[in-house]
Amino acid sequence: MSENNRRHTRHDVQIDVTLTLMEDDARAMQTRDLSEGGMFLETATPSDFPLGEMIHVNYLNPLRDNDDTDVDAIIVRVSDNGIGVAFIEMDAF
C-alpha cells in the first residue's frame, strides 16, 4: 500500500463553486473534495479544461466558517469525471 504524501488533508465535501477560465464565462460546478491546497471539481466535460490552465474559483469555504473565498488556481489533473486544481498565490508571480 502506498503512503499518502499529500501536504493538505482532503475533506469529502460537496459544495457549489463558480469557476472562471481566464477568457471565458463563469461556470457553476460542484466539488468532490476540498483541502487547504486545492479541490477536485466534478464535470461531465473535463476535456473543456486544459491541463495547466489558470482559473479563478469562488465558493463559500466550509473549512473556514463558510467564508466567501476567491482564489486563483491551476488545473493539475484531468480525469474522466472531473478536474483537480491547486490553489496558487498570485503574489508569487
C-alpha positions as CSV (number, residue, x, y, z in Angstrom):
1,M,0.0,0.0,0.0
2,S,1.4,3.4,-0.9
3,E,1.9,6.1,1.6
4,N,-0.2,9.3,1.3
5,N,2.3,12.2,0.7
6,R,-0.2,15.0,0.4
7,R,0.6,18.2,2.1
8,H,-3.0,19.1,2.9
9,T,-5.8,16.8,4.2
10,R,-8.6,16.3,1.8
11,H,-12.2,16.6,3.1
12,D,-15.1,14.9,1.3
13,V,-17.4,17.8,0.9
14,Q,-19.7,18.7,-1.9
15,I,-20.1,22.5,-2.3
16,D,-21.1,24.7,-5.2
17,V,-18.3,26.7,-6.8
18,T,-18.1,29.2,-9.6
19,L,-15.2,28.6,-11.9
20,T,-13.9,31.1,-14.5
21,L,-11.4,30.3,-17.1
22,M,-9.2,33.3,-17.9
23,E,-11.1,34.4,-21.0
24,D,-14.4,32.5,-20.7
25,D,-17.8,32.8,-19.0
26,A,-18.2,31.6,-15.4
27,R,-19.4,28.0,-14.9
28,A,-21.2,26.5,-11.9
29,M,-19.6,23.3,-10.7
30,Q,-19.5,21.1,-7.5
31,T,-16.6,19.8,-5.6
32,R,-16.0,16.2,-4.7
33,D,-13.3,17.1,-2.2
34,L,-11.6,20.1,-0.8
35,S,-8.3,20.9,1.0
36,E,-6.4,24.0,2.0
37,G,-4.3,23.5,-1.1
38,G,-6.9,22.7,-3.8
39,M,-10.0,20.8,-4.8
40,F,-11.4,18.3,-7.2
41,L,-14.3,19.5,-9.3
42,E,-16.8,17.2,-10.9
43,T,-17.7,17.8,-14.6
44,A,-19.2,15.8,-17.5
45,T,-16.9,17.7,-19.8
46,P,-13.3,17.5,-18.4
47,S,-11.9,18.0,-21.9
48,D,-13.1,21.6,-21.8
49,F,-10.4,22.2,-19.1
50,P,-6.8,22.1,-20.4
51,L,-4.1,20.8,-18.0
52,G,-2.0,23.8,-16.8
53,E,-4.8,26.3,-17.4
54,M,-5.1,29.2,-14.9
55,I,-8.6,29.6,-13.5
56,H,-10.4,31.6,-10.8
57,V,-12.7,29.9,-8.3
58,N,-15.3,31.5,-5.9
59,Y,-17.0,29.5,-3.2
60,L,-18.2,29.5,0.5
61,N,-15.3,27.7,2.3
62,P,-16.6,25.2,4.8
63,L,-13.1,24.8,6.2
64,R,-13.2,28.5,7.2
65,D,-16.7,29.1,8.6
66,N,-18.2,29.4,5.1
67,D,-16.0,32.4,4.4
68,D,-16.7,33.8,0.9
69,T,-13.5,32.8,-0.9
70,D,-12.0,33.9,-4.2
71,V,-8.8,32.1,-5.2
72,D,-6.7,31.6,-8.3
73,A,-5.8,28.1,-9.2
74,I,-4.1,25.9,-11.9
75,I,-5.6,22.7,-13.4
76,V,-3.2,20.0,-12.3
77,R,-5.2,16.9,-13.1
78,V,-7.8,16.0,-15.7
79,S,-9.8,12.7,-15.3
80,D,-12.8,11.1,-16.8
81,N,-15.2,12.7,-14.3
82,G,-13.6,16.0,-13.4
83,I,-10.5,18.1,-12.8
84,G,-8.1,18.6,-9.9
85,V,-7.0,22.2,-9.2
86,A,-4.2,23.5,-7.0
87,F,-4.6,26.9,-5.4
88,I,-1.8,29.4,-6.2
89,E,-0.7,32.7,-4.7
90,M,-0.6,35.3,-7.5
91,D,1.9,37.3,-5.4
92,A,4.5,34.5,-6.2
93,F,4.5,35.6,-9.8
